[in-house]
């Protein structure tokens, strides 16, 4: 059962990327069928797009189901490790990842429209845990003694914001404006606080280990998905969405101008590399909506560049994952993903429950050791 | 403390020095080879000359490096100064060959040598010239690697981080006027900001509906605009010369936590010029001009904002200071210019980026975090920069949306509040040394006046008109007072460009043992002896008593031993 101990919520990055990629192709397909002049060619690309969407979607469903089953097994058999993940400042944010990927898979399903009853039911199933996690985690930020924001803030905290915004977007697609607005405002207000805190980088917060540098891409994922959510709520890509999209574009440019920041993380394959993929896909999706609103050469060039980049990154990651199956679930000695520095317990054997403070201090020590 | 070595007259060199030099022991004098020591021993061609006066007063002073490593390093970059007399070796010198500023020069004085060779001077160089050249080529002086931000905070103090702390030293001579280019800081672009914003204000006063009752013509705008263009050109050309000739100084300004923000000032000044173009010169500017102006600005802000987000020692919570507003306000000004030219997407882009970073900066500055070392404890004119960004944002938003709507009004009222909360505290803005950077702090007041003019045309009433007149008057008076002060400093006091101490700080703190040495100076020989004997622990063989002849007293070993560790 060592696979279960080594597995953690960060692996949902894979299904998240695949599901989002399927959504991107679905949107491109929609736009293509809506506006014949969008791509400028006939029905052949439409069939191509439809095939790609279907293939991607089924693949992501399979991956997601496998991951969810593994995680469910882990819940039942090794609940201690789940608790330890919850206590960890990075791991806790990845608890949002399964729900986000389910929501994207729901949205990108080729045969389900938002009015369908399945959509509604599944939306409730996936959105409620997000809200529950919100209440727990955001409440901790401003009330709890040890786990207040400046101590735990790190770039992965933006994943909680992304979760809210994705839920808002899906709700808006169902024409539930009030619910959508509720989740949107929840996400945005915490994004504001988080943005300021992360930019300040107050010394004394947890330092992110070098292996997790790819999560810096979340800096432009959050405004990108915010722009998409506002687009869904307001119905058109207005100034607010444009501003969020531009902010996301700027941060993307700022990060790719600093390749040396990621040098250390690129030394060895790690599941954290999947964190590169979904932010780029989100940005590509936002640029698609932008091009739809503001037609012209420059938006089209941006959209093409970002879409091609996201496809390339996804393919590269798939190749790397297929080529390094062992590194996908590395054993304790070779793994540097900080999420995995949890107290390793063997599931079937009964183990003493680690106390939260002890775990937190142990993790903190690990972080400081690995921190750059 | 003298940082340069003046070699004494041969007859008065203490025997100690001769012995040490001739021994050439590794660790203390690693790279000196025989030619150098021979040349020093036979100091026939070297006569001491005092630098500043032309009278023949000979002065002897020996300054010892703090550690053997530094001495070796010093010898690398040739910080020693050799003075040549006219009757020395036939080389006629109008001024002493001053190598002290070579390390700041881009080509380490090679250009000078080439020029002097071209001019036909005596080409037979003494050997030390060639060695210096070699040294320059092979070794980077240790003080000229990239200085960390911490070093600036440790060495400097004051609201503009330009005053040297008492415990620090600089690597250039303190009591002398440095070359003009070295004294020309990047904050001189503040004058351009102040004047060109005045041109915009007079343009608004002349052309806005709400100020028709004042009957102001376009003449003042025209005059001010041409003066601003001239000024921007002069300052830009001078600073370009500084980049060409003293690149190291420019680098150090770039790493200075406060001066780095002034690197945005040239671009903002150009944007102001484009905004203040008199209608008679050109009614409408071509849109491609906007892209040309904003492209370098975008590159610079990608670099600086990325540093805030990811740079460990230049993160925002540590370096945040009101001058950072200069880095943010350019976004809004660029958006304003683009929107006034009719562009849509580009202005929104810069507005979004500027707004996001402005929120971060605003919160950080309002927090006044304890980890923040640069916020002045007392009020300083730099605080007026707080007023700049909301005004620029209000104007930009109004121009993008073609109406002074709620968003603009909210920003405008915030800026008014900040302005008044600073204005009522004007008593606390006292007792500061004038600096050229003060010009940069006048443009927020001018911007406030411009926004008020715009607001008054949307909401005309007696109150708004009074506000327009009041704010414009304050802006004009401030600029006038500053102009008078600048002229006084330039022509009467002649210290408009004082020595720019902020760029000459050392890479390392001076060690405590050196300070002890100067405090306890008895006879120079005895002090030198004690220093040499006990200061360093690595090269112990040279401090063997037997090797050094005629040593002075060897009393108080414990007293010396105490101060070995810095």
HADDOCK unambig.tbl for C-alpha pairs under 7 A between the chains (distance, minus, plus):
assign (segid A and resid 196 and name CA) (segid B and resid 360 and name CA) 4.86 0.50 0.50
assign (segid A and resid 199 and name CA) (segid B and resid 308 and name CA) 6.58 0.50 0.50
assign (segid A and resid 199 and name CA) (segid B and resid 309 and name CA) 5.02 0.50 0.50
assign (segid A and resid 199 and name CA) (segid B and resid 316 and name CA) 6.84 0.50 0.50
assign (segid A and resid 200 and name CA) (segid B and resid 315 and name CA) 6.49 0.50 0.50
assign (segid A and resid 200 and name CA) (segid B and resid 316 and name CA) 4.90 0.50 0.50
assign (segid A and resid 200 and name CA) (segid B and resid 317 and name CA) 4.80 0.50 0.50
assign (segid A and resid 201 and name CA) (segid B and resid 315 and name CA) 6.35 0.50 0.50
assign (segid A and resid 201 and name CA) (segid B and resid 316 and name CA) 6.88 0.50 0.50
assign (segid A and resid 201 and name CA) (segid B and resid 317 and name CA) 6.31 0.50 0.50
assign (segid A and resid 202 and name CA) (segid B and resid 317 and name CA) 5.57 0.50 0.50
assign (segid A and resid 243 and name CA) (segid B and resid 348 and name CA) 6.41 0.50 0.50
assign (segid A and resid 243 and name CA) (segid B and resid 349 and name CA) 6.36 0.50 0.50
assign (segid A and resid 243 and name CA) (segid B and resid 352 and name CA) 4.90 0.50 0.50
assign (segid A and resid 246 and name CA) (segid B and resid 349 and name CA) 5.27 0.50 0.50
assign (segid A and resid 246 and name CA) (segid B and resid 352 and name CA) 6.56 0.50 0.50
assign (segid A and resid 247 and name CA) (segid B and resid 352 and name CA) 5.92 0.50 0.50
assign (segid A and resid 247 and name CA) (segid B and resid 353 and name CA) 5.37 0.50 0.50
assign (segid A and resid 254 and name CA) (segid B and resid 302 and name CA) 5.43 0.50 0.50
assign (segid A and resid 254 and name CA) (segid B and resid 306 and name CA) 6.01 0.50 0.50
